[in-house]
């Protein structure tokens, strides 16, 4: 193949992945990564840096959030395509033996001109990435590496190496393009980047080589001064005599052999910081230099940098030390959540680190074990409720500057102020958290609030979507069990009286979606399934770790209701229009915000008729949650999804209204069973709000009255009868509170009645589960309901992975039944052979464009209206093409468009419209089948779309398979255990830590959100998958807690994970100091509650407990409550555990 007279270099080298050491640090290397489709990466930091980077080299980066960007924050597709204009840029003029060659490493402009190899490296901590291009024709290699420094920003290290046998002289330009000035918010850059360019000032402080990138003024349209007094900065080390460029204007001249002139003052151009210099390289020699860039610097910081740059050698050492200190701090953060393991499976060790890291990046990590800072806690109380703050000010002042969680719990237990007690219980000193937004998820906005932008002081903060942050806390709780109470309080105190949860949870309360008329993505509503299973996992956890704790909540009014300004319509309205069921109460919203402004965050809580915060106990809170689901129960169908939002799978958004969720029902069955067991021996009665008691009694009566229906299949009429019986009381309850609020009176209900209700409801759930078993052995996930003149009809949708995960998690199936579901799943259309994993639903081919919107000839010609319109040449409803085929108007989107067009027809068609309106609507439905439309999931090909693997659900399957494997292990059927082991490790293999980079489509040690058909892994890092993988991993290690005792029973753990040779386990002790253990062959190590646990193979099970002063041995697998509590409380008394396991 030639390009002109030039023969193109073609490479067919294979992509491969392997571990390598660079400067003593482990990296994963992808050889020939450029032969893969471009993929996206998240490069992490221990601080507030963020960097999202394509394998093409295109990137965006900054600090805190996208409004503090160093490079433009665009969507990932634009970033991938921007590698020639944004981020790293290198040009070389290579002179050797009288010949000068132009070489632009990593550029696609001269594809095929040289014989090249490109390699990509990422370190095991995920905070360093290195690009390398080897030019075999020129005998040179160039690489650049991205690091981060808390003190100095982003560090880009370059290296040029002469691999040839002859000396070479290289003139080069190297640096960064499209640097933003400070003060450009991402919305402005995306909408008006050309306007932003007009305000740009790029200045060089030539004496030290410092580049300053600022705006001439903050960009506003008001006729008032708006000074821009801060700047982004860039500078270099290692080439003191290099020419500095502040734009890309001279690159073309350099390509033609012209040496550039230094740029000192560039206006109205995209910023750059590049150095130009000449290096003489003998054979085997190399040259190194660095370029650093940061955001948001004022005159004080600029003056410091200029002074520091006068001593470049000192500064270089300081930068290097700070980069390594950042890596050490990142390890400390991950270690604090038990992210360090050492087994013979090195890739699995790295993947576990990454899973832990991304889990704490979403959910946060506790600041310092169980230490609480007086300043943060005091500020939290002040923000939450100014009146409470005033009442307890003397108590707050009397606190030590730092104190423990145990101290806070003791203070709260003795407090007489109920609101202070509540706020104390739900306080969580988390840091490092952010929402899972990035350029591949542009709809989510993140902010890494780790320090004050004004004075640099530490900030403790967390934020997340409800559906995200609680699941990350579920994994985090295993490392910090004592904070589980706070997590449960935060969860329950942010749920509404009608049994739902708001959209986002933040340190200072919660918030909800509002109506934004100009935003097509704006919508309101409540999600459902997450609420049940996430809460249940917390409740199961605390009962295992601290038995009896929940019973203490039964009679204590520690809990409150979130006041969200949504108004669910009355039951009859829900039946009539199940897709439009919630009104936004603007007046209530204004009142809530006004009260928040005057009182604090507690201004968004429900009050009673006396304007006091309405307080309830734990029983009431879980009853409100359960009743919200049971009151939407459709027998043999599931839980009616009528609150304008889908469930876990956002892409099934069209199921809202007509959708009925068996997924929620499966989880609800597990919740009700747990509830029944929890209430055993729980006393005789408990007081709940009078209004809820009435609601509860009515639902209970309905279920009991119709139990006879469970003896067989249920008719449409009886199905409607039950739905009416549970739906009407819910409607009456909501209406009473919406209009009058809580009366403040409470009614006693017997525990026996609550248990009876749970048992009866469980029977209904189990009957529906049996009715939803498919002929192929799988279970339905979602169904469709239709209200007819005779009742409620149920129709079924195709199989979905989500349904299998949920039914496996319901704790209803026997171990044999669970294995049968997994067998059927493997044999189903959900299995994707290429990735050895499962899609969310069977892939399908959508109709080709020419086959869409074709009305059957007989149906069209049976319509007098259609014939009249065609005869009259009216094309607003139906058109006929030259082949005689009839089509609906191409501007129609759905049946409402048809109705609108019919309504707009001239009056002469009125009689025909009246006669055939319903007929045409029926024909429209026959053509498009919108009744079965599930939403985006059935119309797009990425994310949760057709042919796509969504890894979070696969990891949910892994955890559900683990639970069912444990159930099999408790029996005496070796063949069943073997089947379950096979299923578990097949699902685990599909997730991909051991896949090749080419198959996985990215670094296989990193978690990704999804893998569409025909593409590699998409959306890096911030996926809910990591939570399930972490819990499953500790399950493999046999870490169990029952009855408040820790045990180690690694029945699933593979013997191949034990070390084949001696190695050193480096970990971070509870005092935050680095430590090491020398491990022998035949052992492995991990941490639990940050205490190292060493497994060794042996013939009898035992646990050696090593403290600073003693060693004791416990025969068997259980640690005992006393030592377990030492671990849970992270006291540091236990130095390590040495466990002998039998395999």
LINVENCOR-V304244 format. One record per pair of residues at least 6 apart in sequence whose C-alpha atoms are under 7 Angstrom apart, sorted by the first residue. I is the first residue (numbers start at 1). J is the second residue. Records with the same first field share a line. If there is no record, write none. Layout:
BEGIN
I=J ; J
END
This chain:
BEGIN
1=7 ; 8
2=8
8=112 ; 113
9=112 ; 113 ; 114 ; 115
10=112
13=32
14=32
15=30 ; 31 ; 32 ; 33 ; 35 ; 998
16=30 ; 31 ; 996 ; 997
17=28 ; 29 ; 30 ; 31 ; 996 ; 997
18=28 ; 29 ; 30
19=26 ; 27 ; 28 ; 29
20=26 ; 27 ; 28 ; 29
21=27
26=123 ; 124
27=121 ; 122 ; 123 ; 124
28=121 ; 122 ; 123 ; 124
29=119 ; 120 ; 121 ; 122
30=119 ; 120 ; 121 ; 997
31=118 ; 119 ; 120
32=117 ; 118 ; 119
33=118 ; 119 ; 120
34=118
36=998
38=54 ; 55 ; 56
39=54 ; 55 ; 1001 ; 1002
40=53 ; 54 ; 55 ; 1018 ; 1019 ; 1020
41=52 ; 53 ; 54 ; 1020
42=51 ; 52 ; 53 ; 1020 ; 1021
43=50 ; 51 ; 52 ; 126 ; 127 ; 128
44=50 ; 51 ; 126 ; 127
45=127 ; 148 ; 330
46=326 ; 329 ; 330
47=150
48=63 ; 64 ; 448 ; 450
49=62 ; 63 ; 64
50=61 ; 62 ; 63
51=60 ; 61 ; 62
52=59 ; 60 ; 61
53=59 ; 60
54=79 ; 80
56=80 ; 83
57=83 ; 88
58=79 ; 80 ; 81 ; 82 ; 83 ; 86 ; 87
59=79 ; 86 ; 87
60=71 ; 72 ; 73
61=69 ; 70 ; 71
62=68 ; 69 ; 70 ; 295
63=69
64=447 ; 448 ; 449
65=446 ; 447 ; 448
66=73 ; 186
67=184 ; 185 ; 186
68=295
70=179 ; 180 ; 294 ; 295
71=178 ; 179 ; 180
72=180 ; 189
73=186
74=439
75=439 ; 440 ; 442
76=439 ; 440
84=107
85=177 ; 178
86=177 ; 178
87=176 ; 177 ; 178
88=175 ; 176 ; 177
89=174 ; 175 ; 176 ; 177
90=104 ; 105 ; 173 ; 174 ; 175
91=103 ; 104 ; 105 ; 172 ; 173 ; 174
92=102 ; 103 ; 104 ; 170 ; 171 ; 172 ; 173
93=100 ; 101 ; 102 ; 103 ; 170 ; 171 ; 172
94=100 ; 101 ; 102 ; 168 ; 169 ; 170 ; 171
95=101 ; 168 ; 169 ; 170
96=167 ; 168 ; 169
102=255
105=133 ; 142
106=133
114=135 ; 137
115=135 ; 136 ; 137
116=133 ; 134 ; 135 ; 136
117=133 ; 134 ; 135
118=132 ; 133 ; 134
119=131 ; 132 ; 133
120=130 ; 131 ; 132
121=129 ; 130 ; 131
122=128 ; 129 ; 130
123=129
124=350
127=147
128=145 ; 146 ; 147
129=145 ; 146
130=143 ; 144 ; 145 ; 146
131=143 ; 144 ; 145
132=142 ; 143 ; 144
133=141 ; 142 ; 143
134=140 ; 141 ; 142
135=141
139=162 ; 163 ; 164
140=161 ; 162 ; 163 ; 164
141=160 ; 161 ; 162 ; 163
142=159 ; 160 ; 161
143=158 ; 159 ; 160
144=156 ; 157 ; 158 ; 159
145=156 ; 157 ; 158
146=155 ; 156 ; 157
147=154 ; 155 ; 156 ; 323
148=154 ; 155 ; 323
149=155 ; 322 ; 323 ; 326
150=326
151=322
152=294
153=292 ; 293 ; 294
154=292 ; 293 ; 294
155=290 ; 291 ; 292 ; 293
156=290 ; 291 ; 292
157=289 ; 290 ; 291
158=288 ; 289 ; 290
159=286 ; 287 ; 288 ; 289
160=286 ; 287 ; 288
161=284 ; 285 ; 286 ; 287
162=281 ; 282 ; 283 ; 284 ; 285 ; 286
163=283 ; 284
164=283
165=283
166=282 ; 283
167=281 ; 282 ; 283
168=280 ; 281 ; 282
169=279 ; 280 ; 281
170=278 ; 279 ; 280
171=277 ; 278 ; 279
172=276 ; 277 ; 278
173=274 ; 275 ; 276 ; 277
174=274 ; 275 ; 276
175=273 ; 274 ; 275 ; 291
176=272 ; 273 ; 274
177=248 ; 271 ; 272 ; 273
178=270 ; 271 ; 272
179=270 ; 271 ; 272
180=213 ; 271
181=200 ; 213 ; 214 ; 215 ; 231 ; 232
182=213 ; 214 ; 215 ; 230 ; 231 ; 232 ; 295 ; 296
183=218
189=196
197=268 ; 269 ; 270
198=268
199=215 ; 216 ; 217 ; 268
200=214 ; 215 ; 216 ; 267 ; 268 ; 269
201=213 ; 214 ; 215 ; 216 ; 266 ; 267 ; 268
202=212 ; 213 ; 214 ; 246 ; 265 ; 266 ; 267 ; 271
203=211 ; 212 ; 213 ; 264 ; 265 ; 266
204=210 ; 211 ; 212 ; 264 ; 265
205=211
208=306 ; 309 ; 310
209=235
210=234 ; 235
211=233 ; 234 ; 235 ; 273
212=231 ; 232 ; 233 ; 234
213=231 ; 232 ; 233 ; 271
214=230 ; 231 ; 232
215=228
216=228
217=226 ; 227 ; 228
218=226 ; 227 ; 228
229=298
230=296 ; 297 ; 298
231=295 ; 296 ; 297 ; 298
232=294 ; 295 ; 296 ; 297
233=293 ; 294 ; 295
234=273 ; 292 ; 293 ; 294
235=291 ; 292 ; 293
236=290 ; 291 ; 292
237=289 ; 290 ; 291 ; 312 ; 316
238=288 ; 289 ; 290
239=289
242=275 ; 276 ; 277
243=261 ; 262 ; 275 ; 276 ; 277
244=262 ; 263 ; 273 ; 274 ; 275 ; 276
245=262 ; 263 ; 272 ; 273 ; 274 ; 275
246=263 ; 266 ; 271 ; 272 ; 273 ; 274
247=269 ; 270 ; 271 ; 272 ; 273
248=272
250=260
254=260
308=315
309=315
332=1068 ; 1072
334=356 ; 357
335=1068 ; 1090
336=1090
337=356 ; 476 ; 479
338=479 ; 1087 ; 1088 ; 1089 ; 1090
339=352 ; 353 ; 356
340=353 ; 1067 ; 1086 ; 1087
341=349 ; 1085 ; 1086 ; 1087
342=349 ; 1065 ; 1084 ; 1085 ; 1086
343=349 ; 1057 ; 1058 ; 1059 ; 1084 ; 1085
344=1056 ; 1057 ; 1058 ; 1059 ; 1060
345=1057
347=993 ; 994 ; 1005
348=993
350=1005
351=993 ; 1005 ; 1006
354=1006
355=1007 ; 1026 ; 1030
358=1021 ; 1022
359=472 ; 1026 ; 1027
360=433
361=432 ; 433 ; 434
362=433 ; 434 ; 435 ; 436 ; 469 ; 472 ; 1022
363=433 ; 469 ; 472 ; 473
364=430 ; 431 ; 432 ; 433 ; 462
365=430 ; 431 ; 432
366=429 ; 430 ; 431
367=429 ; 430 ; 431
370=404 ; 405
371=402 ; 403 ; 404 ; 405
372=402 ; 403 ; 404 ; 405 ; 429
373=401 ; 402 ; 403
374=399 ; 400 ; 401 ; 402
378=396
381=389
382=389
383=600 ; 601
384=508 ; 600 ; 601 ; 602
385=599 ; 600 ; 601 ; 602
386=599 ; 600
387=599
388=419 ; 420
409=425
412=421 ; 424
415=421
422=558 ; 559
425=486 ; 489
426=486 ; 487 ; 489 ; 490
427=486
428=486
429=460
430=460 ; 461 ; 462
431=450 ; 460 ; 461 ; 462
432=448 ; 450
433=448 ; 461 ; 462 ; 463
434=446 ; 447 ; 448 ; 462 ; 463 ; 464
435=444 ; 445 ; 446 ; 463 ; 464 ; 465
436=444 ; 446 ; 1022
437=444 ; 445 ; 446
440=1019
449=459 ; 461
450=458 ; 459 ; 460
451=457 ; 458 ; 459
452=458 ; 459
461=507
462=506 ; 507
463=505 ; 506 ; 507
464=504 ; 505 ; 506
465=503 ; 504 ; 505
466=503 ; 504 ; 505
467=530
468=1024
470=534
471=534 ; 1027
472=1027
474=538
475=1027 ; 1030 ; 1031
477=483 ; 484
479=1088 ; 1089
480=1089 ; 1128
481=1128
482=1128 ; 1129
484=542
488=538
492=559 ; 621
493=559 ; 560 ; 561 ; 562
494=501 ; 510 ; 561 ; 562
495=501 ; 502 ; 561 ; 562
496=561 ; 562 ; 563
497=561 ; 624
498=624 ; 628 ; 734
499=624 ; 625 ; 628
500=526 ; 625
501=526
502=510 ; 511 ; 512 ; 526
503=511 ; 512 ; 513
504=510 ; 511 ; 512
505=511
508=601
509=601
513=523 ; 524
514=524
515=522 ; 523 ; 524
516=522
524=644
525=582 ; 643 ; 644 ; 645
526=643 ; 644 ; 645
527=645 ; 646 ; 647
528=647
529=647 ; 648 ; 664
530=648
532=667 ; 668
533=667
536=671
543=549
544=1041 ; 1042 ; 1043 ; 1044
545=1041 ; 1042 ; 1043 ; 1044
546=1044
547=1043 ; 1044
551=682
553=617 ; 618
554=617 ; 618 ; 619
555=617 ; 686
556=617
557=615 ; 616 ; 617
558=615 ; 616 ; 617
559=615 ; 616 ; 617 ; 618
560=605 ; 614 ; 615 ; 616
561=605 ; 606
562=604 ; 605 ; 606
563=604 ; 605 ; 606
565=584 ; 585 ; 588 ; 589
566=582 ; 583 ; 584 ; 585
567=582 ; 583 ; 584 ; 585
568=581 ; 582 ; 583
569=581 ; 582
570=731
571=727 ; 728 ; 731
574=581
578=642 ; 657 ; 658
579=642 ; 644 ; 656 ; 657
580=644
581=642 ; 643 ; 644
582=643
592=603 ; 604
595=603
596=602 ; 603 ; 604
605=613
606=613 ; 614
607=613 ; 614
608=614 ; 741 ; 742 ; 743 ; 744
609=741 ; 742 ; 743 ; 744
616=688
620=688
629=639
631=726 ; 727 ; 730
632=639 ; 640 ; 723 ; 726 ; 727
633=639 ; 640 ; 723
634=640 ; 719 ; 723
635=719 ; 768
636=768 ; 771 ; 772
637=660 ; 662 ; 768 ; 783 ; 794
638=660 ; 661 ; 662 ; 665
639=660 ; 661 ; 662 ; 664 ; 665
640=659 ; 660 ; 661
641=656 ; 657 ; 659 ; 660 ; 661
642=656 ; 657
644=656 ; 657
645=653 ; 656
646=652 ; 653 ; 655 ; 656
651=935 ; 936 ; 937 ; 944
652=934 ; 935 ; 936 ; 937
653=934 ; 935 ; 936
654=933 ; 934 ; 935
655=934 ; 935
658=784 ; 785 ; 786
659=782 ; 783 ; 784 ; 785
660=782 ; 783 ; 784 ; 785
661=781 ; 782 ; 783
662=780 ; 781 ; 782
663=781 ; 782 ; 803 ; 806
665=765
666=806 ; 807 ; 810
667=806 ; 809 ; 810
669=762 ; 765 ; 810
670=810 ; 811
672=758 ; 762
673=762
675=758
676=755 ; 758 ; 759
679=751 ; 755
683=751
684=750 ; 751
685=748 ; 749 ; 750 ; 751
686=748 ; 749 ; 750 ; 751
687=746 ; 747 ; 748 ; 749
688=746 ; 747 ; 748
689=745 ; 746 ; 747
690=745 ; 746 ; 747
691=733
692=733
693=747
695=729 ; 730 ; 733
698=729
699=725 ; 726 ; 729
700=757
702=722 ; 725 ; 726
703=760
704=760
710=764 ; 767
716=790 ; 791 ; 792 ; 793
717=790 ; 791 ; 792
719=791 ; 792
720=791 ; 792
772=779 ; 780
773=779 ; 780
774=780
776=824
777=821 ; 824
778=804 ; 821 ; 824 ; 825
779=803 ; 804
780=799 ; 803
781=799 ; 800 ; 802 ; 803
782=797
783=794 ; 795 ; 796 ; 797
784=794 ; 795 ; 796
785=792 ; 793 ; 794 ; 795
786=792 ; 793 ; 794
787=793
799=841
800=840 ; 841
801=839 ; 840 ; 841
802=840 ; 953
805=956 ; 957 ; 960
808=818 ; 960
809=960
815=964 ; 967 ; 968
818=964
819=980
829=842
830=838 ; 839 ; 840 ; 841 ; 842
831=837 ; 838 ; 839
832=838 ; 839
835=990
836=990
837=987 ; 990
838=949 ; 954
839=947 ; 948 ; 949 ; 950
840=948 ; 949 ; 950
843=946 ; 947
844=946
853=887 ; 888 ; 927
854=885 ; 886 ; 887 ; 927
855=886 ; 887 ; 927
857=885 ; 886
860=866 ; 886
861=867
865=912 ; 913
866=878
870=879
876=889 ; 901
877=888 ; 889 ; 898 ; 901
878=886 ; 887 ; 888 ; 889
879=886 ; 887 ; 888 ; 889
880=886 ; 887
892=898
895=921 ; 924
902=913
936=945
937=944 ; 945 ; 946
938=945 ; 946
939=945
940=946
941=947 ; 948 ; 1012
942=948 ; 1012
943=1010 ; 1012
944=950
947=1012 ; 1013
948=1010 ; 1011 ; 1012 ; 1013
949=1010 ; 1011 ; 1012
950=1009 ; 1010 ; 1011
951=1009 ; 1010 ; 1025
952=1009 ; 1023 ; 1024 ; 1025
955=1025 ; 1028 ; 1029
956=1028
958=984 ; 987 ; 988
959=1028 ; 1032
961=984
962=984 ; 1032
965=977 ; 980 ; 981
968=976 ; 977
969=977
992=1000 ; 1004
993=1004 ; 1005
994=1004
995=1004
996=1004
997=1003 ; 1004
1000=1016 ; 1017
1001=1016 ; 1017
1002=1016 ; 1017
1006=1021
1007=1020 ; 1021
1008=1017 ; 1018 ; 1019 ; 1020 ; 1021 ; 1023
1009=1018 ; 1019 ; 1020 ; 1023
1010=1017 ; 1018 ; 1019
1011=1017 ; 1018
1036=1050 ; 1052 ; 1053
1037=1050 ; 1053
1038=1048 ; 1049 ; 1050 ; 1051
1039=1047 ; 1048 ; 1049
1040=1046 ; 1047 ; 1048
1041=1047
1044=1121
1045=1118 ; 1119 ; 1120 ; 1121 ; 1124
1046=1118 ; 1119 ; 1120 ; 1124
1047=1117 ; 1118 ; 1119
1048=1117 ; 1118
1049=1117
1058=1082 ; 1083 ; 1084
1059=1081 ; 1082 ; 1083 ; 1084
1060=1081 ; 1082
1061=1080 ; 1081
1062=1079 ; 1080 ; 1081
1063=1078 ; 1079 ; 1080
1064=1076 ; 1077 ; 1078 ; 1079
1065=1076 ; 1077 ; 1078 ; 1079
1066=1075 ; 1076 ; 1077
1067=1074 ; 1075 ; 1076
1068=1074 ; 1075
1069=1075 ; 1090 ; 1091
1070=1090 ; 1132
1082=1096 ; 1097
1083=1094 ; 1095 ; 1096 ; 1097
1084=1094 ; 1095 ; 1096
1085=1092 ; 1093 ; 1094 ; 1095
1086=1092 ; 1093 ; 1094
1087=1093
1089=1127 ; 1128 ; 1130
1091=1135 ; 1136
1092=1136 ; 1137
1093=1136 ; 1137 ; 1138
1094=1137 ; 1138 ; 1139
1095=1138 ; 1139 ; 1140 ; 1141
1096=1139 ; 1140 ; 1141
1097=1140 ; 1141 ; 1142
1098=1140 ; 1141 ; 1142
1099=1142
1100=1140 ; 1141 ; 1142
1101=1115 ; 1116 ; 1117 ; 1140 ; 1141 ; 1142
1102=1113 ; 1114 ; 1115 ; 1116 ; 1117 ; 1139 ; 1140
1103=1113 ; 1114 ; 1115 ; 1117 ; 1119 ; 1137 ; 1138 ; 1139 ; 1140
1104=1111 ; 1112 ; 1113 ; 1114 ; 1137 ; 1138 ; 1139
1105=1111 ; 1112 ; 1113 ; 1134 ; 1136 ; 1137 ; 1138
1106=1112 ; 1134 ; 1135 ; 1136 ; 1137
1107=1133 ; 1134 ; 1135
1108=1135
1126=1133 ; 1134
END
